[in-house]
Amino acid sequence: MRGSCQCGAVRFEVEGEIRDALACHCTQCRKVSGHFWAAASVPVAKWRVTEARGLRWYRSSPVAQRGFCGECGAVLVWLPEADAVFDWGTPAEHAISFSPGALEGPVAIKVAEHIYREDAGDYYSPEGPPPEASEAPERLTASCLCGSCRFTLPGPAGEITACHCHQCRSLSGHYSASFDVEEAAVDWLSRDGLAEYRTAGGGVRGFCSGCGSSLWFRAADGGFSVEAGAVDGPTGGRLAAHIFVAEKGSHYEIDDGLPQFAGWG
């Protein structure tokens, strides 16, 4: 089966059986994806890159590195060291985790488990309805995983919307969750690694060129939204609806009881 980033600067192929996905809510996965990440996996020997023009790697910990597209910012892979040991134990074989959203066409897998639930954002629950909105400071701080992009913005986040369109899924690695804010109200503390990718629809996505973290989206009409996973600490927001569910990935279900809309809503 073949897969690629949004712009095609990274392409890969996987062979054999693809193992079911793990949905990871750790801080690192939420930072890079902008919400939370769900990744399938195959043995390293069954995964190969066929186009590496845009492939970038970021060592996110002493035991693993993350691969993303440096041209469009798509979150693609997570590669642990062969002898790494994690909370769920030592893998039976050296495997590479990758985004099901990057694969071409539907996949015969499912999200089998949620891990690092305790690190989930305050605006959603790993499964079931989201919690009530929490308290948050009047100014929120947001950042990428490596810290080269940092900014503040007005809080609380308020209503947060999950988007399941193919573009958001292929870029985030699962599906996105963001909230609207006036771009003029964003105060940048550092944007040394900031990169931008213009989508086919005329929108622009901001991401970190150093670690691949998804940060914000500017629509063609000027509307501006920030990825909820980029916020450090509580957002004070609450997931409110799902849009573009007609393009939802085949590997997961929406089980939180919130309103769903086939398109914009």
N, C-alpha and C positions, 0 to 999 in steps of 0.2 A: 504494500500500500504506500502511496506517495503523500507527501505533505509539504507545506511551504509557509513562509511568512506572508504578510499582506502584499508586499511589493514584489515578491519573487526573487529577492536577492539572496535568500537562503532556501534551499530545497533539500529534502531528505527522503529516504525510503526505509521502510521497516519490513521485515520478513517474518513469516510464521505467526503464531498466536500472540495477540496483544492482550496483556493482562489488564484486568479491570482497574479503573482509576481510583486513586486516593484523593480526596478533597482535603487540602492542607490549609489550615487557618493560622499558621504561625506568622509572626510579624514580618519575616522576610518575604514569604509568599504573598502576603497582603500588600506589601510595599511594591513589589515588582509588577503585580498584576493589576493593582488598583482596587481589588475587592478581595477575593481569595482564589487560590489556584487549584485546579483539578488536573491530575496528570496520570496518564496511562504509562505502561512501561514494557520494554522488551530487553532481553539480554543485550549487552553492548555489541556483541558480535553480529546481532541481527539489525542493527541501526547504522546507516551510512549516509554521509552527506554527498549530495550530487551537485550542489551549487553552494559555494562557501563565500561568495563575494561579499555578503553583508554580515557574515557570522562574527559575533563578538562574544568573548567570555569574560565573566566577572567572578572572581573567587569570593563567594559570599561567606565562607567559613573555612576553617582549617581542613575540613573533610569533604567539601563539595564546591563545585563551581556551576554557574548558571550561564546558559547560552541564549542569546537574543539577536535580533536583527538590528544592526547599527544604522540602517537606513529608514526603517519604518517603526522600529521599537517593539516589534512583536515578541512576546515572551514565548520561548520555544522549549527549552530543555533544562533539566537539572541532572548533573552528573556527579555522583558521589565517588570517593576513592574506593578502590576495590575492597579494602579491609575496614571500611568505616562501620561503626556501630552506632545505632540510633535508638530512640526510646522504644521502638517496636522490634528491636533486635537486629542481628546481623542478617542481611539478605542472603538467601540460599545461593544466589549467583550474582555476579556483578551486572547490574541492570542500569539502564538509562531511562529516566522519566521524561515524557514529552507531552505537549499539549494536544488533546484530541481535537480541539478546535482548529488545529493547523492541518488536519488530515483532509484529503479530498473525499467528499461524500460521507454518508452515514457510517457509523462504526457499530460493530456488534459487541459493545462493551457497556458497562454501567459504572456509576460511582458506587463502589462497594463499601467505602468506609470514610468517616471524617476523622482527621487527626489534628492534634493541637487545638482542640475545641476551646480550651481555656484562653487562648490568645485571640479569639474571634473579636471583630469590631463590635462596638456597643450598639450599632444600628441594625443588626440582624442576629439571627440564631443559626447555628449550623444546620439545624433541621427544625421545622415548625415555625410558628408565628414569631415575628421579631419582638424584642422586649420594648417596654415603654421608653420613650426618649430619656436619656440621662442628662445630667447637668454638664455644661461645658463652659469654658471661659469665653469672654466676649471676643477675644481674638484667638483663632485657632492657628497652630503651627503645623506646617506640612513639609515633608522632605522626601527625597529619594532614598534608596537603600544605602548608597555610598556616602551621602551627605553633601555632594557637590551642588545639589539643587535644594534650596530651602526658601520657604516663603511663609508669610502670615496672611490671614484673611478673616473676614468677620465671622463670628460664631453666634449661635449654634448653627449646625448644618441644615436643620429642618428636614424637609422631605427629600429622601434619597430615592433615585429611580434606577432600577436594574434594566440593562439593555441586552437583548439576546440576538441582535442582528449579526449577520455573518462577519461583518467588519469588526465589531467589538469583540466577538468571540475569538477571531483569529489573532487579534492584537493582544488581548488580555490573557489568553490561554484558557479561559473558561467563559465567563460573561462579566460585563462591567457593572459598576454601581457608582453613580456620581450625583452631585447636587449643584444647582445653579448658584452663581455668584457674579457680582459685577466685576469685570476684569480690572477696572480702574481701582477697585478696593483691595486688590492683591498687592502686597508689599514684598518685593523680593529681597531676601537676605543674601542669597548667593545663587547664581545661575551659570556657574562656570561650565557645567556639563550639559546645559540645556540644548536639546535638538528638537527639530520640528519635522513632521511628516504631513504632506498635503494629501488628503484622501481623494478618491475619484469623485465624490460629491461636493468637493470644494471646501470641506472642513479642514482644520489643522489640528493635529495631535501633538502635544508636548510630552517629551520623555527625556530621561537622562541617558546621554550617550556613553556614560561610564559604567552604569549597572543595568540599564534597560528599564528602570522603573517608569511606569505610566503615571503621568501627573495631571494633565488637563486636556480639555477639548474645546476648540473654538469653532462653532458652527458657521456655515456659509453666511448666515444672516447676522452674525456677530454675537450670538448667544454664547456664553462662556460657562463651563462646568468644571469642577475639580473632582478627581477620583477620590472616593471616600477612603480607600485604603492608604492614601498618601498622608492622611492626617495623623499626627503624633498624638496619642492619647485619645480621650473621648471626643466624639464629634458633636454630641448633643442632638444627633439626627436620628431618623428612623426610616427604614426601608418602607416605601409606600406603595409601589406598583412595579409591574414588569411590562416592558414594551418590546415590540417586535418579536413576540413569542412565536409568530409564524415561521421564524427562522431559527428557533431554538435548537440547540444541539441534541442529538439523538441519545447521548450517553447519560443524561440526567433528567430528573423530574422537578417541577416546581411545587413544593409542598407547604408553603407558608400561608396559604389562604388569602393572599393579597390580590387585588385586581390585576387582571392580565389583559393586554391589548395586542391585537395582531400586528398593528403598526405603531404609529406615534402615540396613540391613545386618544 
